[in-house]
């Protein structure tokens, strides 16, 4: 997809995996939102941002996972990210880098990831900005431009959002999406997640939203589609929870895919995310024990 200007000096670009990349021009450079994990694509996005925005002042990372962090570490620019993401970077050594890189590989099945396999541990970024909230007062075309990055603790995966105050515009993370299925892991607070979606959908201060994945930009009211999907997933998961593990998950996945994503194939990434989410949701409701494998990062 070509770069698209969605407001004065604010751009988005879709990429694979289906991140919604962003860039915000300032009078003295630009701020970039996310970068792909595949090295060639990541470097190409950096060159593009520099070509139209000048010096990259910060790279904002909206999730603390391998797909978001691997490409970001290649840029060697200051990062704005959640404390969870900063903790992962602080723990990186050769062993943990290999784990992170392999996680990115597994999530990128079906893509050309040869260059990703060859990556060695990059130097630590110049510095990290992390915490509950960070505000940058800047300007664009002689007018104030205020950017506020803030963590969203009731969402999974180290969520961080970026709000542009004057434009009433928000860049969200991967937990907010339309036109794609959410990936619901074991043990997450699903009720808090749903409440956050509903709150965002009805936020009167917000005029334009860039979800982490899927269609973008959208009016916040479009999140009602995600609410409807969420409630149907919950209903399916409760039905599945009354059955033995794995029984009926494929059929339930197909029903949801045909209802909400009829243009997506049976082996699509969307179908995979639906299947995994329903399996996890039902397992939580049944009280199935989680894997004994310890997290390395």
N, C-alpha and C positions, 0 to 999 in steps of 0.2 A: 504494500500500500504506500502511496506517496504521502509525504508529510502534508498535514492539513492544518491550516490556521483556524482555530475555533473561537478566538477572541483576539483583540489587538496584541500582537506579539506573543501569543500563546499557541503552541503547536502540539499535535499528537501524531503518533504514527503506530500502526499495528505491526507486529512482527511475530515470528515464531520462536519459541512457543508463544501462544497468543497473548503476550503482554501488550498493554497499551502504554507505549513509551510517550514521554512528554518532554517539552522544553519551554522555558519561560525566558523571554528576552528582557534584559535590563539595559540601562544606559551604559553600564560598565561591564558587560558580559552576559552570561546566561546561567540559568539553573536547569539541570536536566533531571528528569524523573525516570529512573530505571534504565537498564541496558540489557540486551540479550546475553545469555551465558556462552554461546558459541563464539569463540574468539574473533573469527572473521567478521561476523555480524556486529559484534560489540565494537570493534575498531572502526567499522564503517559508520556506525551510528555516532561515534565520537567525532569522526572527521566531519560528518554532516552537521552536527550541532556546532562545531567550531566554525564551519564555513558560514553559517547564517547568524550565529549568535556571538561569535568572538570567544573570548576567554571563558572557559567553564569554571565558574566560581564554586559550585557545589554539585554533587551528584546525590540525589535523594533516592533512598532505597526503601520501598514500601513494605517489604516482607523479610523476615529472617529465615530464609531457606536457601538451599544450594543454588536453585535457578536464579535467584536474584543476586546472590553474593559473589558467585564465581566471576561473572562478567564485570561486576563493579570493581573487584580487586585488580583487574587488568588496567584500569584507567589511571591510577596514581593521581587522583585529585581528591580534595577534601570531601568526606562523605557525611551526609545527614541521615541518621538511621535510628532505629529503636535500640534501647539498652540490650534487648535480647540479641539483636544482630551484632552489636558491638562486643558482646561477650563471646560470640562465636569467633569473631576476628581476633580478639585478644588471646584466644586459646589455640590459634592456628600454629601448628608446627608441621613437619613433613607428614607425620602420621594423620593428623586431623585434616590436613589439606587433601590427602588422598581420599579420605572418607567423604569429604564435602564434594570433591570432584566426581567420585563414583555415584553419589546421590544425584548429581546433576545428569550424569549419563543415563541412569535408570529412568529419570523423568523425561528424557529426550528420546525415548525409543521411537524409531522411525525417521529420525533426522540424521544427517551426516555429522557425526560427532568425532571424527578422527582427530581433528585439531584439539578437541577438548581432552582426549586421552593423552596428548603429548605435553600438556601444560605442567610446568613445575611451579612450586610455591612462589607466588609473586611477593615483592616487598610489601611491607605494611603501608597503607595509605598515609599521606602526609599528616592528617589528623582526622579525628572523628568527632562529630557533634551528636550527642545523644542525651536523652532525658525526656521527661513528660512533655515538654513544649519548648520550641525555639522559634523566635520571631526575627525576621530580617526586614528592615525598613530600607527600601531601595526606590528606584525611579525608572520609568520607561517613557521615552518621548517627552520628557519634562514633567510628567505627572507621577504622583506617588504610586508605588506598587509595594504593598505589604504582603509578605508571605509568612504563614504560620505553619510549621510542621509540628505535629503532636501525635503521641502514641494513643492507641485505642486498646486499653488493657482487657476489655471484655471480649475482644476478638482473638482468634488463635494466630499463632505463627508470627509473633512480633510485629503486629500491624502498626503502620505509621501512615498518616494522611497528611496531605499538603493543601492548605486552604489559601486561595488568593482573595484577600478581603475585599478590595475595591471591585473585583469582577464577580463576586459571589459565586466562585467556581471552586470545586474540590477535586483533587486527585485522590482516589481511594486505593485500597489494597486489593488483593486477590479474593478476599472474602465478600466483596461487593461486586456483583456482576449480573449482566443481562445478556441473554443469547448464548450462555454457556452454563454448565452445571457446576455447582460448588463442590469442593472436595472436603467432606466432613470426616475428620479423623476421630479416633477413639478418644473418649474422655473430655471432649470439648464442651463448653457451656452452650448448648444449643439454644436454650431459651434466651440467654443474653444476646446471642448472635441475632436471633430473630427480632428481638426488641430494638437492636441497633439498626437493622434494616428498615423497620417500620419508622423509627425516629428520623432516619435520614430521608425517607420518602416524603415525610411531611414537614421537613425543615423549611420554614418560610424565608429564611435568610439565604437559601441556596437556589441559584438559578440554573446552574449547569454542573453536571457530574461526569467525571471520567472514571469509570470503574477500572479495577485492576486488569480484568480480562473481559472479553466479549464486546458487545456493541458500545461505541463511544463516539462523541459525547452523547449523553442522554439527559432528559429532564428528570429530576429526582422522582417524580411520580411514576416513572417507568419501573421503579423498584417494586411496585405492586405485583409485577410479573414474577419477581423473585420470591415474594411473600407467598403467592399462590403455589409456586413450585415447592417451596419449603414445606407448606402444610400438606401437600400431596406426598412428599417424601416421608414426612412424619407418619402419616396414615399408613403408608406402605410398610414402613419400618415396624410399626406396632403389629401389623398383621404377620410380618416375617418373624418377629420375636417370639410368637407362639409356636413356631415350627423349629425343627432341628436346624442347627447351623448350616447355612448355605442353601437350604431347600427353598425354592421359589424366588431366589434373588434374581436370576436371569430373566424370568418372566416379568417380575415387577420392574426391572430395569427397562425391558423392552416397552412396557406399557407407558412408562414415563417418557422415554425417548420419543415414542410415536406421538404423544400428546403435546409435549413442549418443544421437541427438537426434531420434527419430522424430516428435516433436510440433512440430518446427521446419520451416518451409517452405523451398522451394528458393531463394527470394530473401531469406531471413531474414539478419539480421546474423550469426547463428551460421554459416550456410553461407558467407557472405562471408569470415569469419575463417578457417574451415577451408581454403577455396580459397587464400587468400593465404598461409597458413602452409605448406601443402603445396608451393606454387610456390616459396616462399623456401627451404624446407628442401631440396628437390630441386636448386635452383640452387646452393646451397652445396656439396652433395655432388658436383655436376658440376664445380664450380670456375668457374662463370660469373662474369664480372666484374660488380661492382656498378655502379650508376649513377654517372656522373661528376659528377652534380650535387652541389655542396657544401652542407653543412648551414649554414643561416644562424643557427641557435640551437644 
